[in-house]
Amino acid sequence: MSQRRSLIAGNWKMNCLRADGLAIARGLAERAKTKGELACDILVCPPATLVSDVAGVTTGSAVNVGGQDCHVAVNGAHTGDIAAPMLADIGATYVLVGHSERRADHGESSTVIRQKAMAAHDAGLIAVVCVGETEQERDLDATLAVVNGQIAVSIPEGASAVNTVVAYEPVWAIGTGRTASVAEVAEVHAAIRAELTARFDDGDGFRILYGGSVKPSNAAELLAVPNVDGALVGGASLKVDDFWQIIESCA
Ligand code: PEP
């Protein structure tokens, strides 16, 4: 098995005015600088309004900055959207694509998400491609079919372990306080790993994150599951202490 370095990623969603966002970013950058060698990579994805400022205060620290979405095009008549090169231009090195809130709120299909991942790659960004089943799909025993289908379509042919991270986030566990069980996480992550290794020469090297109500009290248990190579954290990434405890839960 290849050595995969874990990634703990924070998704701030549509939260934080400038002062709050900068306080979180400074807090994390300070700790990253003083704590020495860390066992994982760190990423924060602030709202687009703060990417530049957060990149400014985290420069030179181990904290990476990403966008929460990008358009499929590099520029053009797309009012309100942000192109991947624009994110790269202001200091982002990652971008989330296909978060379930984008899929639900903006009707994004896996086909569009693949195009977004390609746009991210073209701009030199690492795409964090999010997948996950709804509660109804899980109740219908369709979890693996849904997730495998999302993986098959959302991840472009040009993906590699270097330019792509997968995040498995059961929709019913996001922001609900409900977490998938260790057995559920292990089953889905193993299925994703099998899809990736079947399709990509370096499929064993892709990092697969778990997301869905990760917090300090459950992080260590989730991060110890085979094929879990980090976490995508929403609510708990808005508190420096909580997010740092999750970072420190990486073995
Ligand atoms: C997320 O937004 O991707 C997420 C997992 O949120 P939370 O940790 O709040 O469930």
Boltz pocket constraint, residues with backbone or C-beta under 6 A from the ligand:
constraints:
  - pocket:
      binder: B
      contacts: [[A, 11], [A, 13], [A, 169], [A, 173], [A, 174], [A, 175], [A, 176], [A, 177], [A, 211], [A, 212], [A, 213], [A, 214], [A, 232], [A, 233], [A, 234], [A, 235], [A, 236]]
      max_distance: 6.0
